[in-house]
Amino acid sequence: MVLRKDELEGTLAQEAILIKSGVLRDENPLDDSPEFHEFLTACRHGDLRTCQELISRGVNINGKDHFDYTPLIIASLCGHYELVQLLLEAGALAERNTFQGERCIYNALNDRIRNLLLQYDFSKSTDPYVYWTTHISTLLGRVTPRTSDVALVANDRSFKVHKFLLASRSPYFHRKLTAAPGTATLKLADAIPPEAFQIVLRYLYLGEVPRDLAPQGTSSSEEDVAKGLDKISKQLEVEQLWEAILAGSDRRLARQRYQDEIERARGQLERFFQSSVKGHKMVVDTDRVKDVKWQYDNAMFADVLLRADEPSDAERDEDPNPLEEAPTIPIGPAGDGGKPFKKRKSVLYPAHKAMLIRSEYFEKMFSGDFVESRRADHLRVITVDCTPAVLEIILSFIYTETVVCPLEHALDLLYAADMLFLDNLKTKAAVAISTLGSGTANVLIDRTHGHEADTENGKAVNGNQETTEQVEMEPINIYDVIHAAWDLRVQRLEEFAARYLAYRLEDYIDEPEFQDLINESAQRLHSREETDTIELLDDIRYYLSDRFRLRFEDAGLDEMMDEDGEIEAELAAALAEQAAITEGDAPATIPEANGASNSVEGQSEAEKPGAVRTLDGEVAEDEFASDAINYQILLGKIDAMLDRLKLDA
């Protein structure tokens, strides 16, 4: 239903009154912090790496500046498709029939971004923790695998619940269970109706609070249940329960109260994870893991231990030659140079099966006839094939849905998430690689233009010391990324790798590894025909055309491009010939009194500082002519490579 302008203005005015009175929360609050301004600047520039780092640090992605611009509106307006996708996946609001949502859609720079905003799942954009909350709410009635470890008894009813969740959500249960972690049954007051306990448990497990406190078929009246709720909410110190109950009639208010409760629950589980799981990890020698014995009735309420081994050569890499600086007379056992041998370490994390079964891998392990599903005298130790740093990231995601993944662990996290069947974590790892791995250079920067510093004959002006060219360090091994994308079938990483290579093609096109990669892509088809294309090469050509197209449009060179996005051969040859003529037109040297030539007037175009060169070293008339020539040079190198590989694509 489309509202008339007067109806929309009345709705907005009523909404403003509710926000001002504190009944509703402004979903796009004004944010004047330096971090948010840095975030907006990164959104304008399309800096994926900076945006991902700020999102990981907790910047408000739904805030707005003094001009009512949100990060999503700016990214949409500036045409950064990948950044819009990243913001939506991180929880940016793009709701239809709202002022900010409609503004974001109408301001989209192109149809590709507009269609992304229109097609994006509403529930996913407004609730990024939907899978986490759904899992916790289903624990209350889950029978297989058995993960509950305490029973709450009220009158003739018994509720199977989890100690760690009760202790993290309720200060009352935290004190009671911490004092007696071996408690198996908790007796509740008979004066309180069981329906009241059931509503409180659904609230603690992030389930939907019912509007009808006393449904038909129950023996208690609505007044008795309300009195019981008032009493038990005070006893368990969860006074926010009444806010959830009273907000049931207003959908928007109920949604905001539920989001507030989710954030509160995430904070509580985060503190429990830091103190009881990560804070009680054990670092032991790998050969002594079998000697570790943990009781079931422990203060962390853990029922399983997860083990991650450090790399076997981690210490040896730090000291590759221990005998190099050994004293002349050996001290200690012969052959070790007197230095103690560092044993391999393993890290053990106390964990809870109720949270681990978010992974289908652990769910099948604990549900089937495996040894891990049976109770032993002590906690079983389960080895996860990853490093301790990666396992901590996995556990943080499982317990709190939070992922802060440095780039050096992203590929290992991707493989581990695939092994554990954690699709959402696998997606987040791919996002981390495709954003943090973009490097410091923005995608709109043309790397074919090398801007020289003010130097004379390659020497620094202030002395004879040669200037060193600052080369951008590649943040990732792109060959490992594309192989991971192929092995794990991650389409996002395949597109990222193709775009990454296209924007740096001049750095990779002559490498033997790149040619082997193209050949491997061609062989991925089981029955390849001569007319079949090479998928990776097609994607690289597309992004290469996209890389130069923006500059061609600025110079009017887009009219020279054919349907395939390539410049006609005659026009490219004319541009190259014009560049050669420009290089040859050097003015005559002007002798000075001491017989030397004038260093400025006598220089050729190629020797002038700041001259525009193409990839083959020739001098072009300007940057736009250089772009056209560079584009054809790169396409020519691709064709030459295909000829060497005897491939037809």
N, C-alpha and C positions, 0 to 999 in steps of 0.2 A: 504494500500500500504506500503510495506516494503522498506525502503531506503537502498541503498548500503552503504558500510562503507565510501567511499569517499564523497557521497552525504550527509550523516549524519554529517561528519566532517565539510563540507562546511556550512551546516545549522547552526551547533553549533558556528562556527567562526563568521558567519554573525550575529547571535543572540548576541554573546559577544560584537560585535562592537556597536549594537543598545543599549545594556544595558549600556555600557561605555559612550555612547554619551547622555544618559538620555532619549532616545526615548521610550525604553521599561524599565519596572521595573523588577528587579530580584525577581522571585517568591520564591526563597530560599536564602535570604540574609545571610551573615555571621553575627552571633550574638555571641558576646563575653561577654555578661552581666552575672553577678553571678546568676540571676534568671534562665537564660536559661541553664547554666551549672547544676544547681540544677534539672532542668526539665529533662535534658538528663540522669543524674544519677538515677532519679526516674524511667525513662523509662527502663534503664538497669535492675533495680531491680524488675520491675513490680509493683511498688508502686502506686496502683490506687488512693488512698486517696490523696497523695501528688500531683499527676498529675492533679487530678480534681481541687484541691485548686489553683494550679498555673495557670491552664487554666481560672479559674474564675477571677484571678487577672490580666489577659490579657497578659500572656506570648505568644511569637510568636511561634505557633506550626509548622510553616513552615520554621523556621530558620535552619541554619546548623552551625556546628562547623568547626574548622580548617581542619578537615579530610573529609569534605563534608558529614558528617552524619547528617541526619535529625532525629527528634524524631520518626517518623513513620518507618524509616529504622532500627533504633536501636530496637524498640519494635518488629518489624517483625523478625529481625535477632535473637533476644533473645527468641522468641517463646511465647510472652505474648499475647494471643489471645484476651482476654477481653480489654487489653490496646489498641491494634490495632483498635478494634471496637470503643472504646471511642474516639481515635484520629480522625478516619474517620468521626464520627458523629459530632465532634467539628470543622470540616472543613479542616483537613489535606489533602494535595494534593496527589493524587495517579493516575496521568494521564499516560495513555499508550503513547508510542512513544516519551517519554521524558527521559532524562538521569536519573533523580532522580526517576521517576516512574518505569522505567524498572529495575533499581537497587534495588528498594524496593521489587519488585515482585520476582526477581531472588534470592535475599538474604533471602527470607522467610524460616524459620526453618522447617516448615512442610506444607503439602498440605492443611491443614485446613485454615491456615493463607493465603496461596497463593490463594485459591479459594475465600476467603473473599475479597481480594484485586481485583481479577479479576471480581467478580460479583457486586462490589459496584457501586451504581449509580453515573455516572460521574457528572451529574449536581448537585447532592446533595453534593458531596465531594468538588466541587469547589465553590459552592454558598450556604452556610448554611442559608442565609437570603432570600431564594427564596420565601418562603411563605409570609414573611413580605413585601417584595417589590411588590409581585403580588397583595396583598390586597390594598396597597396604590395606585398602578397604576389603579386598577379597580374602585376606588372611583370617578374618574373623570367623568365616564359615567354611574354611578350607579343611578338608579331611585328609587328602593325600597330596604330598607326603605329610606325615605327622610332624609338625614343627612347634606346637604349643607345649609349654612347660609348666603351666600353673592353671588351676581351676578356681573360678569365682563361683561360690555357691550362694544363691539367694532363694530362700524358701525351698521349693522342690525343684528349682531349675539350676543348671550348672553351665557356666560359660567357659570354654577352652580359650585361653588367651596367652600372651607372650610377655614374659617378665621384662625384657629389654625395652619393649614398646611402652608398657605401662610406666616403667621407671623414667623413661625419657619424656613422657607426655604429662605426667602428674607428679608434682612434688611430694604428695602424700605417699604414693606407691614407691617413689624413689627412696624415701627414708625407710619405709617398712621393708622393702625387698633388699635394700643394701644391708640392713641390720641382720636379716635372715635370708641369705640367698638360696638356701636349700628348701624354702617354703614350697610345698606342692599344692596346698589348698588354702584359700582365703574365704572365711565365713563372713557373709555380709549380714547387715541388720535385717531381721524379719519384718520390721515395721515399714520398711521401704518397699513399694511394689516392684516386682521383677521388671515390669515394663520401663520403669525409670532407669534401672541399671542397664537395660538393653539400649536405651537412647543414649546414655552416657558413653557406653562402649562404642556405639556407632560413631559418636562424635570424636572419641579418641582415635579411632581407626579411620578417620577422614571420610566416613560414609555420609550419605545424605540424611539429615535430621528430618524425621517425618513431621508433617504439619498437624496431623491428628495424633494427639498424645495418647489417647485411649481408643484404639480402633474397636470395631464391633467384634464380639467374641471374647473380650478380656473381662476379667472379674473386677478390675479396678476402675474407678471413675476418673474422669479427666482431672478433677480437682485433687484427688489423691496422688495421681502421677505428677502433677505440677508441684505439689508440696514436697513429694519425694525428690524431684529434680532439684528443687531449691536447697534441700538439705544436703544431698549428696554432692552437688556442685561446690558447695562451700567446704565440705569435708575433703574432697579430692583437690581443691584449689584450682578449679577450672571454671571460673566465673564467666568466661566468654561464651559458655554454652548457651546462656539466655539470649545473647545477641544473635546467635545462629537461629534460635527458635523464633524470636520475634521478627526476624527479617524474612520469614518464609513467604509472606504474601507479596512482597515487592521483588520481582525477578532480578532487577539490576542491583538492588541493595543486597539481596541474598547472594548474588554472584560475587560482589565485592567482599562481603563478610567471609565467604568461602575462600576467596583468594587470600585474604588476610590470615585465615586459619592455616592455609597451606604454607604460607611463608613462616608463620609461627612454628608449625610442625617441622619444617625443614631446618629452622634454626635449632630446635631442640634435638633433632636427630644428628645435626652437624656437631653439636657440642658432645653428644654421646659418642659419636664416631671418633672425634678427636681424643676424648679422654679414655674411652674404654677399648677401642679397637686399635687405632693408631698409637695411642699413648701407652698401650701395654704390649706392643710388639716385642718379640724376643729375637736377638741376634746371637746365633750359636754357630759353632763349627758344623759343617755339613755332615761330617762323619759321626757327630754326636746327636743328631736330630732324633734318632731312635730312642735315645735315653730321656727325652722330654716326656713328662707325665703330667697332664692337667686333669683335675677333677671336674666333674660336671657341675657341681654346686659351687661355682666360682662367682666372684664379685662382678665380673663382666657379663654374666649370664650367657656366656658363649657355649655352643654345643659342637663346635668343630674348629680345627686349626688349619689355616691355609699357609702353605709353604712356598716361598720363592727363593731360588738360588741365585747368588751373584755370578756373573760370568767367570768362568774358570781361569781365564788369563787376565783378569782385571788388575791384579797386583803385579803380575809379571810384566805387563806392558809398561808399568811405571818405572821398572828397573830392568831393562832388557839385558844388561851385562853386569851381573853382580860382582864378577871377579875383576872388573876393569880397574877399580880403585882400591882393591884389597891390599892390606899391608904385606910387606915382604915375608914376614913370619906369620903363617896362618894362626888365627885364634879361634878356638872351638873345633868342631868336627871338620875333618879334611873335606875339601871340595865345596864348602858353602861360603868360604871367605869370611867366616865368623859372623855372618848375618843370619838371624833366625828366619826360618821358613814360614811364610804367612799362609795359613790354612784357608781353604775356601769357606766362605760364610754363607749361611742360610738365614732367612728372616721368617719368623712365624707370626701370623696375625690371628688373634682370637676373633671368630666370626659367628654368625647366626644363620642357620639354615633357612629361616623364614625370609631373610633378605636375599640370600644367595640363589634361591629358586626363581628369582627374576630372570636368571639365565636358564635357558632350556637345557644346557649341558648339566648343570647341577640338579635341575628338577628331575631329569631322567636318572641321574646317579643316585639320588636319595629316594626315588620312588620304586626302582626296580629291585632285582635280586642281587645287586652288587654288595660287596662287603661294606662299602661306605654307608649303606642304608641301614645297617644293623648296629645296635647299641653295643659298645664295648665297655671295658672297665674304666678306660680313660678316653679323653677326646681323641678322635681319629685325626691324623695329619694327612691332608690332601695336598699334593704337589700340583702347582699351576706352572705351566711351561712359559714363564716370562721372568723378567727381572723384578726385583722388589719395587723399584720406582714405578714400573708399569702396573704392578699389582695394586699399589696404593691408589693409583688413578682409577683403576677398575672398581675397587671397593668404595672409593669416594662417590663414584657414579651410582653404584648400587644402593648405597645408603642415603644419599642426598640429591641425586640427579645433577650433581655439580661436576664439571670437567674442566680442569685447568691443565692443559697438556702442552708442555714445551715441545718445540719442533723436533728435538733430538730423540724424543720418545714416541713421536706420532706414528711412525711406520710400525714399530713394535706393538703399539696399542692397537693399530688397525688389524694386525694379524691375530692378536690375542682376543679382540672383540669378535672376530669372525669365528675363532675356535670355540668361544663360549656362547655363540649364537646371540650376542647382544647387538641387535641391528641398530638400535638407536645410538649406542656408543660407537659403533662402527661408522655411522653417519657423522657423528661429532668429530671423530678422528680424521675422516676425510675432509671435513670443513677446516680443521686445524691445519692440515697439510696444504690445502688449496688457498688458504688465506695467509698464514704465517710463512709459507713457502714461496710467496710471491716476491720476496726480496724487498729491498728498499726502493727500487725503481717503480714508478707508477706505470701502468700499462700504456698510458698515452705518451710516454716519453719514447722518442725514436732513438734507439741505440746506434743507428747507422751514422749519426752526426757526432763526430768527435770534436769538441770545442777545445781548442788549444789555449794554453795560458800565455800570458805576455812574456815570452822568452826570446832570447836571441841565439839562433843557431843551436837550439836544444839545450842551452845553458841557462841557469838562473840569472836574473838581472843583478842580484846582489852578490854574485860570486861565480866561481867556476863549477860549483856543485851542480850536478845534473838533477833535473827535476824528475821525480818518479811519478809515473802515471798511477792515479788511484783507481784500482780495478775493483769492481764490485765482487765481493765474495758470494758465490752461489750458496744459498742457505741449505739446499738439499741436493741429493743425487737424483736427478730427474729420471735416470734409467731405472733406479730402484722403484721409483714411484709408478712408472708406467707398467713395470712388471707386476707390482702389487695390484694395480688396477685390473690387469688382465687375469691374474690368478684369482682374485676375490670378486671379480665382476662388479667393480665400482665405476659406474658411468661418469660420476662427477670427477673422479680423478683422471679418467681417460681424457675428458674435455680439458681439464686443467693442464695436463701434461702436453697436450697438443697446442694449447694457447701459450704455455710457457716456452715451448720450443720455437713456435712461430715468431714470438717477440724477441728471441735470441738466436735466430736461425744462423746468422753469420758466425756465431761462436761455436756451433755444433755441426754444421753441414759438412765440414771436412774431416770430422773425427771418424775413425774406423768403427767406434762403438755405435755412432748414430746410423751408419750404413748397416751394421748388423741388426740394429733395432728395426729399421725399415724392412729388411729381409725377413726378420722374424714375424713382423706384422703381416707380410704377404703370405707367409707359410701357415698362418693361423686358420686359413680356409683349408678344410680337409681335401676337397677336390677343386683345386684352383683352375679356372679357365683363363684363357688369354684376355678375355674381355672384362674379367673381374678387376675391381679397383682395390687399392690398398687403403684400408680404413684410416689408419693413423696418418698416412700421407695426405689423404683427402681432407682430414680435419686440419692439418698444418697449413695446407693451401688456403683453406677457408679463413683461418685466423690471420694468415699472412696478408690476404686481401683486405681483411678488416683492419689490420694494423696500418696499412698505407692508405686505405680509402678515406679516412678522416682528413688527411693532409691533401689528398687529391681533390676532395670536395672544396677545401679552402682555396685551392689554386685553380679550380675549374678544370682540372685534369680528369675528373670523373667522366666527362663526355668522351674521352679517348678510350675508355674501357669497354670491352665487349661484354657479351652476356655472361661469360665465365669469370669476369672480374679482372681480365688481363688486358694490358695495353697493346694495341696493334703494333705489329713488328715494324711497319714503316715509320710510325710516329716515334717509337723507341729509338730506331736507328737515327732519325733526324735529331732527336735530343742528344744522343751520344756524339753525333758529328758536330753539333753546335758546341758541345762541351769541349771537344778536341780543338775546335777553332779558337775557343776562348782561351785555352791553355797556351796555344801558339802565339797569340797576340800579345807579345811582351814589348813594352816601350823601350826605346833605345836608352842606353846608359848615359848618364850625364857626368863627365869627368869633373873632378874637383881640382883645386889648386895643387894638392899634394899627389895627384895622379890616381887617387882612389875614386871609385864610382859612387854615386849617390845610393845610399842603402835603401831608400824608399822608392824613388822614381825608377831606379834601375832594376828593381826586383821584378821577376815574372809573376804571373798570377799564382803559380804553384808555390812560390816562395813567400808570398805575403802572409802575415799572421792572420789566422781566422779564415783562411781559404776553405771553401766547401769542397770536400773530396768525396768521391764515390767509393764503394767497397773495393774496386780494383785499383785505387790509387789515383785515378784521374781527377781533374778539377772540373766541377760543374759550374754553370752560370749562377745558379742560386740553389737554395735547399729544395725547392719544388722540382726542379729538373733533376737534382740528385736523387730525390725520392723515386721518380719514374725510372731512372737508370738502375738504382739499387734493387727495385722491385723485379726488374727483368733479369738482373744478375743472379738474384736468389732463385728465380724460377729456372734460369738456365743451369744453375748448379744442381737443382733437383733433377732436371732431365739428364744431365751428365751422370749423376749418380745412378739413375735408373738404367742407363745404358751399360754402366760398369757391372751392375748387378744382374743385367739381362732380364729386367722386369718391364712389363708393359702395363702402365697405369695412367 
